[in-house]
Amino acid sequence: MKVFLVIILVLIIYIPVIMLISFVRALFCVRKGKTYAKEKFWDTFLSFFLELLNPMNWFL
């Protein structure tokens, strides 16, 4: 049960952090265009989120 709570806690903390990082990167790219900023936001978010799903990162 404790492991499950740790996983939930990590998700609650990690997802807002990766959204914040993605948002900041999108703000830096907004001068190149709104669609370019949206693309960079999703590119960054998905990269970090897929790293979260990688089971090798859970144990290292």
C-alpha positions as CSV (number, residue, x, y, z in Angstrom):
1,M,0.0,0.0,0.0
2,K,2.8,2.4,0.8
3,V,4.3,1.9,-2.7
4,F,1.0,2.7,-4.3
5,L,0.8,5.9,-2.2
6,V,4.4,6.9,-3.3
7,I,3.5,6.4,-6.9
8,I,0.4,8.6,-6.5
9,L,2.4,11.3,-4.7
10,V,5.0,11.3,-7.4
11,L,2.3,11.7,-10.1
12,I,0.7,14.5,-8.1
13,I,4.0,16.4,-7.8
14,Y,5.6,15.4,-11.1
15,I,2.8,16.2,-13.6
16,P,2.4,19.9,-12.5
17,V,6.2,20.3,-12.6
18,I,6.5,19.0,-16.1
19,M,3.5,21.2,-17.1
20,L,5.3,24.2,-15.6
21,I,8.5,23.4,-17.5
22,S,6.6,22.9,-20.7
23,F,4.7,26.2,-20.2
24,V,8.0,28.1,-19.6
25,R,9.5,26.6,-22.8
26,A,6.3,27.5,-24.7
27,L,6.6,31.1,-23.4
28,F,10.1,31.4,-24.8
29,C,8.9,30.1,-28.2
30,V,5.8,32.3,-28.4
31,R,7.5,35.0,-30.4
32,K,8.0,32.5,-33.2
33,G,4.3,31.9,-33.4
34,K,1.4,30.6,-31.4
35,T,1.3,27.2,-33.2
36,Y,5.1,26.8,-32.8
37,A,4.7,27.5,-29.0
38,K,1.9,24.9,-28.8
39,E,4.0,22.4,-30.6
40,K,6.9,22.9,-28.3
41,F,4.7,22.7,-25.2
42,W,3.3,19.3,-26.3
43,D,6.7,18.1,-27.5
44,T,8.3,18.9,-24.1
45,F,5.3,17.6,-22.1
46,L,5.2,14.3,-23.9
47,S,9.0,13.8,-23.6
48,F,8.9,14.2,-19.8
49,F,5.7,12.2,-19.4
50,L,7.1,9.3,-21.4
51,E,10.1,9.4,-19.2
52,L,7.8,9.1,-16.2
53,L,6.2,5.9,-17.7
54,N,9.6,4.3,-18.3
55,P,9.8,1.6,-15.6
56,M,13.6,1.7,-15.5
57,N,13.4,5.1,-14.0
58,W,11.3,3.9,-11.1
59,F,14.1,1.7,-9.7
60,L,17.2,3.8,-10.4
